[in-house]
């Protein structure tokens, strides 16, 4: 995830056929996103646009493989239950 996306969590998305979406613009403030959304709806009345909050947080979950005693992730766990196996 880019730094820009973390700083701009409010998204104006366009709803497309077959349950697809397209991010049209990203904003830091909800008020700016609302104003842009209203402008788009006036200019393109047949288009479907929605406002969405998308924080895009990085997954930090650990996946442990007891067979190989390895972990996947960024930071090793403080204590392992697999050491007692």
Backbone as CSV, one residue per row, in Angstrom:
resi,resn,N_x,N_y,N_z,CA_x,CA_y,CA_z,C_x,C_y,C_z
1,UNK,0.849,-1.162,0.000,0.000,0.000,0.000,0.899,1.231,0.000
2,UNK,0.560,2.193,-0.813,1.382,3.385,-0.910,1.057,4.365,0.221
3,UNK,1.989,5.252,0.443,1.833,6.273,1.471,0.646,7.179,1.144
4,UNK,0.463,7.488,-0.135,-0.650,8.327,-0.570,-1.987,7.693,-0.195
5,UNK,-2.123,6.383,-0.412,-3.384,5.704,-0.094,-3.663,5.700,1.400
6,UNK,-2.612,5.626,2.218,-2.819,5.672,3.669,-3.292,7.044,4.124
7,UNK,-2.844,8.092,3.438,-3.227,9.451,3.817,-4.585,9.874,3.259
8,UNK,-5.098,9.153,2.289,-6.354,9.511,1.635,-7.327,8.331,1.703
9,UNK,-7.965,8.113,2.867,-8.815,6.928,3.018,-10.213,7.048,2.414
10,UNK,-10.685,8.261,2.116,-12.036,8.420,1.569,-11.981,8.270,0.060
11,UNK,-12.756,7.315,-0.470,-12.736,7.004,-1.901,-14.095,7.256,-2.521
12,UNK,-14.068,7.814,-3.724,-15.261,7.873,-4.550,-15.098,6.748,-5.553
13,UNK,-16.044,5.805,-5.551,-15.944,4.659,-6.442,-17.083,4.674,-7.444
14,UNK,-16.808,4.105,-8.600,-17.840,3.948,-9.627,-18.235,2.484,-9.661
15,UNK,-19.522,2.230,-9.561,-20.037,0.859,-9.595,-20.223,0.457,-11.052
16,UNK,-19.575,-0.632,-11.420,-19.617,-1.132,-12.784,-20.414,-2.438,-12.831
17,UNK,-20.752,-2.906,-14.036,-21.474,-4.180,-14.137,-20.655,-5.353,-13.597
18,UNK,-21.339,-6.422,-13.286,-20.748,-7.667,-12.788,-20.002,-7.460,-11.469
19,UNK,-20.548,-6.631,-10.593,-20.035,-6.391,-9.244,-18.597,-5.890,-9.236
20,UNK,-18.211,-5.127,-10.235,-16.879,-4.537,-10.280,-16.952,-3.097,-9.814
21,UNK,-15.853,-2.614,-9.259,-15.783,-1.219,-8.829,-14.492,-0.603,-9.343
22,UNK,-14.505,0.710,-9.448,-13.352,1.470,-9.903,-13.192,2.675,-8.987
23,UNK,-12.015,2.833,-8.390,-11.775,4.003,-7.551,-11.520,5.188,-8.476
24,UNK,-12.380,6.185,-8.386,-12.282,7.364,-9.239,-11.335,8.383,-8.626
25,UNK,-11.447,8.604,-7.308,-10.611,9.597,-6.633,-10.504,9.249,-5.152
26,UNK,-9.426,9.730,-4.510,-9.212,9.528,-3.078,-9.046,10.894,-2.412
27,UNK,-9.548,10.997,-1.166,-9.502,12.268,-0.444,-9.127,12.039,1.011
28,UNK,-8.551,13.054,1.620,-8.238,12.995,3.052,-9.471,13.256,3.900
29,UNK,-10.311,14.183,3.448,-11.480,14.594,4.239,-12.770,14.112,3.594
30,UNK,-13.716,13.723,4.445,-14.987,13.244,3.931,-15.759,14.348,3.224
31,UNK,-15.684,15.559,3.724,-16.396,16.672,3.098,-15.943,16.910,1.667
32,UNK,-14.629,16.797,1.417,-14.119,16.953,0.051,-14.635,15.828,-0.844
33,UNK,-14.673,14.615,-0.307,-15.169,13.472,-1.082,-16.659,13.631,-1.384
34,UNK,-17.433,14.114,-0.414,-18.872,14.343,-0.633,-19.109,15.378,-1.732
35,UNK,-18.348,16.465,-1.695,-18.498,17.501,-2.722,-18.171,16.966,-4.104
36,UNK,-17.113,16.181,-4.214,-16.731,15.596,-5.499,-17.798,14.616,-5.983
37,UNK,-18.326,13.828,-5.047,-19.376,12.863,-5.380,-20.623,13.575,-5.912
38,UNK,-21.022,14.644,-5.265,-22.194,15.404,-5.722,-21.969,15.991,-7.112
39,UNK,-20.753,16.474,-7.381,-20.428,17.013,-8.701,-20.501,15.927,-9.763
40,UNK,-19.943,14.753,-9.463,-19.996,13.642,-10.409,-21.438,13.225,-10.692
41,UNK,-22.253,13.171,-9.657,-23.653,12.775,-9.846,-24.427,13.776,-10.695
42,UNK,-24.077,15.064,-10.596,-24.740,16.075,-11.437,-24.265,15.982,-12.883
43,UNK,-22.951,15.738,-13.085,-22.406,15.689,-14.440,-22.728,14.388,-15.163
44,UNK,-22.819,13.300,-14.410,-23.099,11.987,-14.989,-24.275,11.357,-14.250
45,UNK,-25.503,11.783,-14.522,-26.655,11.295,-13.750,-26.931,9.800,-13.948
46,UNK,-26.476,9.210,-15.044,-26.717,7.784,-15.281,-25.649,6.895,-14.648
47,UNK,-24.554,7.467,-14.204,-23.496,6.681,-13.571,-23.814,6.413,-12.109
48,UNK,-23.333,5.286,-11.599,-23.536,4.949,-10.183,-22.224,5.193,-9.451
49,UNK,-22.231,6.130,-8.524,-21.055,6.470,-7.735,-21.393,6.333,-6.264
50,UNK,-20.424,5.897,-5.482,-20.614,5.725,-4.044,-19.392,6.266,-3.313
51,UNK,-19.597,6.580,-2.050,-18.515,7.025,-1.175,-18.140,5.865,-0.261
52,UNK,-16.849,5.648,-0.080,-16.389,4.516,0.712,-15.179,4.924,1.547
53,UNK,-15.140,4.454,2.789,-13.966,4.654,3.643,-13.109,3.409,3.506
54,UNK,-11.883,3.573,3.043,-10.991,2.450,2.770,-9.640,2.707,3.425
55,UNK,-9.460,2.284,4.688,-8.193,2.563,5.361,-7.023,1.756,4.811
56,UNK,-7.281,0.639,4.127,-6.254,-0.212,3.534,-5.121,-0.508,4.503
57,UNK,-5.450,-1.145,5.591,-4.420,-1.504,6.559,-3.693,-2.756,6.104
58,UNK,-2.420,-2.816,6.415,-1.612,-3.980,6.065,-2.000,-5.148,6.967
59,UNK,-2.127,-6.346,6.416,-2.406,-7.498,7.272,-1.178,-7.840,8.109
60,UNK,-1.386,-8.017,9.401,-0.271,-8.328,10.284,-0.448,-9.680,10.938
61,UNK,-1.355,-10.471,10.422,-1.620,-11.784,11.005,-0.454,-12.725,10.726
62,UNK,-0.188,-13.562,11.690,0.880,-14.548,11.558,0.287,-15.869,11.135
63,UNK,0.973,-16.523,10.236,0.584,-17.854,9.806,1.700,-18.797,10.234
64,UNK,1.365,-19.708,11.115,2.370,-20.637,11.622,2.199,-21.995,10.955
65,UNK,3.306,-22.580,10.558,3.310,-23.911,9.966,4.007,-24.842,10.948
66,UNK,3.249,-25.623,11.710,3.869,-26.452,12.738,4.803,-27.515,12.174
67,UNK,4.566,-27.963,10.963,5.425,-29.005,10.396,6.832,-28.489,10.138
68,UNK,6.948,-27.273,9.604,8.277,-26.751,9.294,8.796,-25.800,10.368
69,UNK,7.947,-25.505,11.370,8.287,-24.569,12.439,8.735,-23.207,11.892
70,UNK,8.056,-22.740,10.841,8.357,-21.437,10.266,7.147,-20.529,10.406
71,UNK,7.381,-19.251,10.313,6.338,-18.239,10.425,6.424,-17.331,9.215
72,UNK,5.284,-16.871,8.760,5.276,-15.890,7.686,4.680,-14.600,8.227
73,UNK,5.358,-13.511,8.001,4.924,-12.210,8.491,6.120,-11.286,8.605
74,UNK,5.902,-10.088,9.123,6.969,-9.107,9.207,7.752,-9.187,10.512
75,UNK,7.068,-9.432,11.621,7.708,-9.409,12.931,7.528,-10.777,13.573
76,UNK,8.604,-11.380,14.075,8.446,-12.692,14.697,7.621,-12.600,15.967
77,UNK,6.862,-13.644,16.301,6.044,-13.614,17.509,6.915,-13.640,18.757
78,UNK,6.391,-13.061,19.850,7.148,-13.000,21.098,7.319,-14.385,21.699
79,UNK,6.294,-15.190,21.687,6.374,-16.535,22.244,5.671,-17.491,21.293
80,UNK,6.197,-18.678,21.176,5.647,-19.624,20.237,5.073,-20.823,20.960
81,UNK,3.872,-21.211,20.594,3.279,-22.419,21.146,3.843,-23.654,20.468
82,UNK,4.456,-23.486,19.325,4.981,-24.621,18.584,6.335,-25.103,19.134
83,UNK,6.955,-24.319,19.997,8.200,-24.770,20.616,7.950,-25.901,21.608
84,UNK,6.709,-25.983,22.088,6.368,-27.019,23.087,5.895,-28.325,22.452
85,UNK,5.811,-28.386,21.147,5.293,-29.595,20.486,6.252,-30.733,20.525
